[in-house]
Amino acid sequence: MGNRFLTKIKRIAALVLLAFAMAFASPAWAGTKLPSLQALIDAAKPGDIITPEPGIYAGPLVINKPLTLDGRGQVTIDSGGVGSVIVLEADGATVRNLHLTNTGESHNDLDSGIQVRGNYNVIKDNVISDSLFGIEIEKSNNNVVLRNRIGSKDFAVGVRGDGIRLWYSNDNRIEENTVTDSRDVVMWYSRNNVFAGNTISGGRYGLHFMYAQHNVVKNNRFIRSSVGTFLMYSDIVELRNNYISHALGASGMGIGMKESSDVTVEDNTIVYSATGIYMDVSPYQPGTINKIKRNHLAYNSIGILFHNDWTGNELEDNRFDSNYVQVSVNSGASARRNAWGGNYWDDYQGFDRDGDGIGDTPHEKRVYADRLWMDVPAASFFKGSAVLSMLDFLERLAPFSEPIVLLSDPRPKMTPDVQVVRANQQNEEHEQDQDDDKLKYDPFGLSKRVPKYMQE
């Protein structure tokens, strides 16, 4: 009886040890020499289509000619923890349906799933995992990055690489990709790019612009990043129809702008974030206007935060729902120098006696004692507390000083669906999507490889 009991204990112990070994083991191919596709690529002619047999192959690989590498969803390329999995140094190549994994860990070398150093390439339907940087595009134009799934290495967020990185790269299309738990997606010193239909989650910056002009960001989802989209010194950028949620933390914000001009922010939804929209000296260029229209800001700690008393923003037809503070301005300043009109405020207390859907009196926001948490950062700990609410009530009941008029909206909507007709509306032309879906010059056959971009 005792021997049988001991035998069972030994078997259980052996199974537990085996389970631990399997949980922490390297991939099944670790320690074996994987075949490489480099010889096949070197032997191929321009225009060839390479479809390797299903299996696992070794990286890194260099592609320096216009060919197609198609894994058909059955090929894994493992870089063995060294360098980038694929370095694309060609014009007019296609890389598709591959699983690219296990890059090196060098930020200096930008170890990536795919490094792009060419033009008119198509990178689509790939899975990139355990990769410091995902897709890194440098000094490369007119590329299409479509329907890739990208994940970084299991590092602290600040030392991960960027899921997608554009550096001095113009006229690229980044569409329908999913980036999860990378550091940032960045577009620096790059112009005329389209970033559309992507889902970015779990990072630091969902999308970060720096000195990047004439770019379009539309129909994306930014979820659980510290910042949804941030523009620094970037002009003539369009942000349309994006959904941003849970941009939380001390610096959390849905959309931020610093010294950025002629920016269009329209039809976006920003919810459950520390700050919905943040503006710092924007617009910056004299005579320019930032248009912030038809956005829905709901359940944020602050709907719109101005860093200082600035001008040049048109804020019209927006919807403010259940934000703890609808609008705030740092430094004891006001937002009245901006153009407010036709917004819906769920805390508007006026009437609509003529039934036109517009409040009879302006919606004016005044700042009383609740400004304490804005002026003294440490007091924000008490934001929403009974003590601060009581101070605010007493200040409104018998103010000791003249309250600051933060903003005045002369045409507040009574319900969100009211249409506001303006005198110049008949002459306005909506420029959204003009020439968005055409590539005018197609020397490498993008019309055949990604047909929708050349449709008339």
C-alpha positions in Angstrom: 0.0 0.0 0.0 2.8 2.4 1.0 4.8 1.6 -2.2 1.8 2.3 -4.4 1.2 5.6 -2.7 4.8 6.6 -3.2 4.6 5.6 -6.8 1.5 7.8 -7.3 3.3 10.8 -5.6 6.3 10.3 -7.9 4.1 10.2 -11.0 2.3 13.4 -9.9 5.6 15.1 -9.2 6.9 14.1 -12.7 3.8 15.4 -14.4 4.1 18.7 -12.5 7.7 19.1 -13.5 6.8 18.3 -17.1 4.1 20.9 -17.1 6.5 23.5 -15.8 9.1 22.5 -18.4 6.5 22.8 -21.2 5.3 26.2 -19.9 8.8 27.8 -19.8 10.4 25.9 -22.7 11.7 27.6 -25.9 9.8 26.9 -29.1 10.0 23.4 -30.5 12.5 24.5 -33.1 14.9 26.2 -30.6 18.4 24.7 -30.8 17.9 23.4 -34.3 19.3 25.0 -37.4 16.4 26.4 -39.4 16.5 26.5 -43.2 16.8 30.0 -44.7 14.9 31.5 -47.6 17.8 33.9 -48.5 19.2 31.7 -51.3 15.7 31.4 -52.8 15.3 35.1 -52.8 18.8 35.7 -54.2 18.1 33.3 -57.1 14.7 34.9 -57.9 14.2 37.2 -60.8 12.3 40.6 -60.6 8.6 39.9 -60.7 8.9 36.3 -59.4 6.4 35.0 -56.8 8.0 33.0 -54.0 5.6 30.7 -52.1 7.7 28.6 -49.7 6.6 25.2 -48.4 4.7 25.5 -45.0 7.2 25.5 -42.2 9.6 27.6 -40.0 12.5 29.4 -41.6 15.4 31.4 -40.3 15.8 35.1 -40.5 17.1 37.7 -41.0 16.3 38.1 -44.7 17.1 40.9 -47.2 14.9 41.5 -50.2 16.5 43.8 -52.7 14.5 43.2 -55.8 10.8 43.6 -56.8 9.3 40.2 -56.1 6.5 38.7 -54.0 7.1 36.7 -50.9 3.8 34.9 -50.0 3.6 32.6 -46.9 0.0 31.8 -47.6 -0.6 31.9 -43.8 1.6 28.8 -43.3 5.1 30.2 -43.1 7.0 31.5 -40.0 10.3 33.3 -40.2 12.2 33.4 -36.9 15.1 35.9 -36.6 16.6 34.0 -33.7 16.7 37.1 -31.5 19.1 38.8 -33.9 18.4 41.9 -36.0 15.3 42.5 -38.1 13.3 39.6 -39.6 13.1 41.2 -43.1 14.9 44.2 -44.4 13.1 45.4 -47.6 15.5 47.3 -49.8 13.5 47.1 -53.0 11.0 49.2 -54.9 7.8 47.4 -55.9 8.0 44.3 -53.7 5.2 42.5 -51.9 5.5 40.7 -48.5 2.3 39.0 -47.4 0.7 36.2 -45.3 3.8 35.6 -43.2 4.4 35.2 -39.4 7.5 37.2 -38.5 8.9 36.7 -35.0 11.8 36.9 -32.5 13.7 40.1 -33.5 16.7 41.4 -31.8 16.4 43.9 -28.9 18.5 46.8 -30.2 16.8 50.2 -30.3 19.8 51.7 -32.0 19.5 49.3 -34.9 15.6 49.5 -34.9 15.2 45.7 -34.8 11.9 45.2 -36.5 9.6 42.6 -38.0 10.0 44.5 -41.3 12.3 47.4 -42.1 11.3 49.3 -45.2 14.0 51.1 -47.2 12.2 51.4 -50.6 9.2 52.7 -52.4 5.9 51.3 -53.8 6.0 48.2 -51.7 3.0 46.3 -50.3 3.1 44.8 -46.8 -0.1 43.1 -46.0 -1.8 40.3 -44.0 1.2 39.5 -41.9 1.4 38.6 -38.2 4.4 40.2 -36.4 5.0 39.0 -32.8 7.8 39.2 -30.2 9.2 42.1 -32.3 10.8 45.1 -30.8 9.6 47.4 -33.6 6.8 46.2 -35.8 7.0 47.8 -39.3 9.7 50.6 -39.6 9.6 52.8 -42.6 12.4 55.2 -43.2 12.9 57.6 -46.1 10.5 55.5 -48.1 7.4 56.7 -50.1 4.2 55.4 -51.6 4.1 52.1 -49.6 1.0 50.3 -48.6 0.8 48.7 -45.1 -2.5 46.8 -44.9 -4.2 44.4 -42.4 -1.1 43.4 -40.4 -1.3 42.3 -36.8 1.6 43.6 -34.7 2.8 43.0 -31.2 5.9 44.0 -29.4 8.2 42.3 -26.8 7.1 41.7 -23.3 9.0 44.8 -21.9 7.9 47.8 -19.8 6.0 50.1 -22.1 8.8 52.7 -22.3 11.4 50.3 -23.6 9.2 48.6 -26.2 9.6 49.6 -29.8 7.0 51.3 -32.0 4.4 49.2 -33.6 4.5 51.3 -36.8 7.2 54.0 -37.4 7.4 56.5 -40.3 10.5 58.6 -40.5 10.9 61.1 -43.3 8.4 59.1 -45.4 5.7 60.5 -47.6 2.6 59.4 -49.4 2.2 56.0 -47.6 -1.1 54.3 -46.7 -1.3 52.6 -43.3 -4.7 50.9 -43.2 -6.7 48.3 -41.2 -3.7 47.2 -39.1 -4.0 46.0 -35.5 -1.2 47.1 -33.1 -1.4 45.7 -29.6 0.9 46.6 -26.6 3.6 48.4 -28.5 5.1 51.6 -27.3 3.9 54.2 -29.8 2.8 54.5 -33.4 4.8 57.5 -34.8 4.8 59.6 -37.9 7.7 62.1 -37.7 8.9 64.5 -40.5 6.5 62.8 -42.9 3.9 64.2 -45.2 0.8 63.2 -47.2 0.2 59.9 -45.4 -3.2 58.3 -44.8 -3.7 56.4 -41.5 -7.1 54.8 -41.7 -9.1 51.9 -40.2 -6.5 50.8 -37.7 -6.9 49.6 -34.1 -4.3 50.7 -31.7 -4.4 49.5 -28.0 -2.4 49.2 -24.9 0.5 51.5 -25.7 1.7 55.0 -24.7 0.9 57.1 -27.8 -1.7 55.7 -30.1 -0.4 57.9 -32.8 2.3 60.6 -32.4 3.0 63.3 -35.0 6.1 65.4 -35.0 6.8 68.0 -37.7 4.4 66.1 -39.9 2.1 68.0 -42.3 -0.8 67.2 -44.6 -1.7 63.9 -43.1 -5.1 62.2 -42.7 -6.2 60.1 -39.7 -9.7 58.6 -40.1 -11.9 55.8 -38.9 -9.4 54.5 -36.4 -9.8 53.0 -32.9 -7.4 54.1 -30.1 -8.1 52.1 -26.9 -6.3 52.0 -23.6 -3.3 54.1 -24.6 -2.1 56.9 -22.4 -2.7 59.3 -25.3 -4.9 58.7 -28.3 -3.4 61.0 -30.9 -0.9 63.9 -30.2 0.2 66.5 -32.7 3.5 68.4 -32.1 4.4 71.2 -34.5 2.3 69.5 -37.2 0.0 71.5 -39.5 -2.8 70.8 -41.9 -3.7 67.4 -40.3 -7.2 66.0 -40.5 -8.6 63.8 -37.7 -12.0 62.4 -38.7 -14.4 59.7 -37.4 -12.0 58.2 -34.9 -13.0 56.5 -31.7 -10.8 57.1 -28.6 -11.4 55.6 -25.2 -9.7 55.1 -21.9 -6.8 57.4 -22.4 -6.0 57.6 -18.7 -3.2 58.5 -16.4 -1.6 61.8 -15.3 -1.0 62.8 -18.9 -4.0 60.9 -20.4 -5.8 62.6 -23.3 -7.8 61.6 -26.4 -6.4 64.2 -28.8 -3.6 66.7 -28.0 -2.1 69.6 -30.0 1.0 71.6 -29.3 1.8 74.5 -31.6 -0.2 72.9 -34.5 -2.1 74.9 -37.0 -4.9 74.4 -39.6 -5.9 71.2 -37.9 -9.4 69.7 -38.6 -10.9 67.6 -35.7 -14.3 66.4 -36.8 -16.8 63.6 -36.0 -14.6 61.9 -33.4 -15.9 60.2 -30.3 -13.7 60.6 -27.2 -14.9 58.8 -24.0 -13.7 57.7 -20.6 -10.5 59.6 -20.7 -8.6 62.0 -18.4 -8.9 64.8 -20.9 -10.8 64.7 -24.1 -9.1 67.3 -26.2 -6.0 69.3 -25.1 -4.7 72.4 -26.8 -1.4 74.1 -26.1 -0.7 77.3 -28.2 -2.7 75.9 -31.1 -3.1 77.2 -33.7 0.4 78.6 -33.7 0.8 80.1 -37.2 -0.7 83.6 -37.6 -4.0 83.7 -39.5 -4.7 80.0 -39.2 -7.8 78.3 -37.7 -8.3 74.9 -36.0 -11.7 73.5 -36.7 -13.2 71.3 -33.9 -16.6 70.2 -35.0 -19.2 67.5 -34.4 -17.2 65.6 -31.9 -18.8 63.7 -29.0 -17.0 64.1 -25.7 -18.5 62.0 -22.9 -17.6 60.7 -19.5 -14.2 62.4 -19.4 -12.6 64.1 -16.4 -12.2 67.2 -18.6 -13.9 67.6 -21.9 -11.6 70.2 -23.4 -8.5 71.6 -21.7 -6.7 74.7 -22.9 -3.2 75.1 -21.6 -3.5 78.9 -21.7 -5.6 81.8 -23.0 -5.4 81.4 -26.7 -7.4 82.1 -29.8 -8.0 80.8 -33.3 -10.2 77.7 -32.6 -13.7 77.2 -34.0 -15.7 74.8 -31.7 -19.0 74.1 -33.3 -21.7 71.4 -33.2 -19.8 69.4 -30.6 -21.6 67.3 -28.0 -20.6 67.5 -24.3 -22.1 64.7 -22.2 -21.4 63.9 -18.5 -17.9 65.2 -18.4 -16.9 66.0 -14.8 -15.6 69.4 -16.2 -16.8 70.4 -19.6 -14.1 73.0 -20.4 -11.1 74.1 -18.4 -8.2 76.6 -18.9 -5.0 76.5 -17.0 -3.4 79.6 -15.5 -6.6 81.2 -14.4 -7.4 82.2 -17.9 -10.5 82.1 -20.2 -11.4 80.4 -23.5 -13.7 83.2 -24.6 -11.4 84.3 -27.4 -12.3 81.2 -29.4 -15.4 80.9 -31.5 -18.1 78.8 -29.7 -21.4 78.0 -31.4 -24.1 75.4 -31.7 -22.7 73.0 -29.2 -24.8 70.6 -27.1 -24.2 71.0 -23.3 -25.9 68.5 -21.1 -25.7 71.0 -18.2 -27.3 73.9 -20.1 -30.1 75.3 -17.9 -31.9 77.6 -20.4 -35.2 77.4 -22.2 -36.4 77.1 -25.8 -39.6 79.1 -26.0 -39.7 79.5 -29.7 -39.2 75.7 -30.3 -36.3 76.1 -32.8 -34.1 73.7 -30.9 -31.7 76.4 -29.9 -31.5 77.8 -26.4 -33.0 81.3 -25.9 -30.0 82.5 -23.9 -26.3 81.8 -24.3 -24.6 79.0 -22.4 -22.0 80.6 -20.2 -19.6 78.7 -18.1 -18.2 80.5 -15.1 -15.5 79.4 -12.8 -16.0 79.6 -9.0 -14.1 78.0 -6.1 -13.9 74.7 -8.0 -11.0 76.4 -9.8 -8.9 75.5 -6.8 -8.0 72.1 -8.1 -7.0 73.6 -11.4 -4.7 76.2 -9.9 -3.2 74.0 -7.2 -2.3 70.6 -8.7 -2.2 68.9 -5.3 -5.8 69.9 -4.6 -6.9 67.7 -7.6 -6.8 64.8 -5.1 -10.1 66.3 -3.7 -11.7 66.8 -7.1 -15.3 65.6 -6.8 -15.2 65.4 -3.0 -18.0 66.7 -0.8 -15.7 69.4 0.6 -14.8 70.9 -2.7 -18.5 70.7 -3.9 -19.6 72.5 -0.8 -17.0 75.3 -1.4 -18.2 75.6 -4.9 -21.9 75.8 -3.8 -21.1 78.5 -1.2 -19.1 80.5 -3.7 -22.0 80.4 -6.2 -24.5 81.3 -3.5 -22.5 84.3 -2.2 -19.4 84.9 -4.4 -16.5 86.7 -2.7 -15.1 87.8 -6.0 -16.2 88.1 -9.6 -16.2 84.7 -11.2 -14.3 84.1 -14.5 -16.4 83.7 -17.6 -14.8 80.8 -19.2 -16.8 80.6 -22.4 -20.0 81.7 -24.0 -21.9 79.7 -26.6 -24.6 82.0 -28.1 -26.5 79.2 -29.8 -26.6 76.1 -27.5 -28.5 73.2 -28.7 -31.3 71.8 -26.7 -30.8 68.3 -28.0 -27.8 66.7 -29.7 -29.6 66.1 -33.0 -30.6 69.7 -33.7 -29.2 70.9 -37.1 -27.7 74.4 -36.9 -27.9 76.3 -40.2 -25.3 79.0 -40.7 -25.1 81.8 -43.2 -22.0 80.5 -44.9 -23.1 76.9 -45.0 -24.2 76.9 -48.6 -20.7 78.0 -49.7 -18.8 75.4 -47.6 -17.3 72.5 -49.5 -16.5 69.4 -47.4 -13.0 68.4 -48.5 -13.0 65.0 -46.8 -11.6 62.2 -48.8 -10.8 64.3 -51.9 -8.4 62.3 -54.0 -7.9 60.0 -51.0 -8.4 56.8 -52.8 -6.2 57.5 -55.9 -2.6 57.1 -56.5 -1.8 59.3 -59.5 1.5 57.7 -60.3 1.8 53.9 -60.4 5.2 52.7 -61.8 5.3 49.5 -59.8 1.8 48.2 -60.4 0.1 49.0 -57.1 -3.2 49.0 -59.0 -2.9 45.3 -59.5 -1.5 44.4 -56.1 -3.9 46.5 -54.1 -6.7 47.3 -56.6 -8.9 49.5 -54.4 -6.3 52.3 -54.3 -6.5 52.9 -58.1 -10.3 52.8 -58.5 -11.8 55.8 -60.3 
